[in-house]
Amino acid sequence: MIKPARATGLERLELQRLRDRVGRLFSALQEATVAEDPLAAEAWAPPVDLCETADMIVLRVELPGLTAEQVRIGATNTQLRIWGEKKRRVARNRILSHLCSERSYGRFSRIVPLRWTVSVQDAIAELANGILTISLPKIEDRRGVEFKIPVKDAGSE
């Protein structure tokens, strides 16, 4: 009889890292599927322009016909999420049928991964003429910078 192997120590840590990586890959795949075929997820994804300047990341999102109250933005240090709902207006005159309707209505959502170190607290968002502009200031990346940590002698107290 074979005994089941249990992960301990470093093995458990590696399994946790692998699970996190697979989760991130699944999220990226899900967003790519939604962006490619928004109707599959019963939501539409607005088009986004992502630009980088020397000191800022700027996103421009097409949201025609929406007001600022209809748009929600959430940000973490790894991604920016834009969501809301665009409601269909009730026609004033009695329309028998639409011959063509190419505009998107209903719930929308878009997740943009952030690959830069940005200050989420200092972000600015403005909606004008159907274009949502989000400005995210970059902050200096401190990874790889060496900090000196003073060492105290425990025996000298």
N, C-alpha and C positions, 0 to 999 in steps of 0.2 A: 504494500500500500504506500502511495506517495503522499507525503505530508504537504499541505498547502504552504506556499512560501508567503511570508508577510514582509511587507516593505518596512524598513526601519531606517532611521537617521537620514543619511544623504539620499537613499533611494526614495524615501517618502517625499523629500524636497524636490527631487527631479520629477517624480510623478505629478506633483502639484504644478510645477512649471510647465510640463507637457500639457496638462489639462487646461491651464490658462492660455497657452499658445493655440491649442485647438479651438478654444472658445473664441479667441480673437479672430482666427481664420474663419470660423463659422459666421461671426458677425460681419466680417468683410464680404464674405460670399453672399450673405443675405442682403446687404446693402447693394451689392452689385446687381443682384437679381431684381431688386425693387427699382433701381435706377434704369435697368435695361427694359423691364416690363412693369411699369407702375400699376397697371390694372390687375396684375397677378396678386398684388398685396392689397387690393381694394383701396389704394391710395395713389395719388400722383406725386411725382417728385419734380419740383421746380428746377429749372436750369440754373447752374451756379458758375460764376467766374471766380477763380482763386488767383490772387496776385500777391507778389512779395516785393516789398521795398526794402531799403537798408534797415529801417527801424520798425516796420509794421507788416502785418499780414492783412490783406483786404479781401473781403468776399462781397460779390455783387450777386444778388438773387432776384430773378424775375418773378414778381408776384403782382401781376396786373389786376386791378379792381379790388385790391384788399386795403384795409385800413390798419393802422398800427395795433388796434385792439384785437384784430383777428389773427395776429402773428405772435407766436411764442418762440423764445430762444433760450436754450439751455447749454451751458458750457462746462466742460471739465478740462483737466490738463491734457487729455488725449483726444477729445472730440468736441465738435460743435453740432448741436441738433436744432433744426428749425422745423416747427410744425404749426398746424392750425387747420382751419376749415374755410373754404370758399363756398358760400351758399349761392345757389342759383336764384336770380331775381325772378319775381313773378311778373309775367308780361302784363302791361297795362291794357293793351288791346288783345282781343281773343285770337291767339295764333292756333290754327288748326293743326299744323305739324311743322317740325323743323326739316328743312331740306338738307341742311348740313350744320353740324355742331361740332367744331373741333376744339373748343375751349374746354379746359379741365375744371371740374367742380368737385366738391366734396372735401374729404380730409386730405391733407398733404403732409409729407414728412421728408426731411433730407438730413442725413448725417454726413458731416465732413470731418474726416480724421485730421487731427492737428499734429504735424510732425515737427513743429517748432516749439521752443520754449516761449510761451506768451503769457502776458498778464491778463487773466480772465477778469479780474476785478476792475481793470481800467478799460474794458472794451466799450465801444460806442456803436450804437445801431440807429440808423435813420432810414425811414421809408419815404421816398419821394418819387412821384411819377411812375409808380409801379415797380420801382427798383429798391430793394432793401440792401443797404450798404452797411457792412459790419467791419469795423476797424479793430484789430487786435494788436496792441503794441508788443513788440518783442522784448524779452528781457535777456540779460546776459546769461548764457548757459554756464553753470558752475561745475558741471561734470568734468572731471579730469583736473580740476584746480586743486592744488594741495593747500590744506589749511593746517597751521601749526596748533597743536593741542598741548597745553602745558601739563606736565606730569608732576604730581605732588608725592612726596615721600610720606607714606603712611606711618612710619616709625618716628617721625620728628614731632608729632603732636603732643 
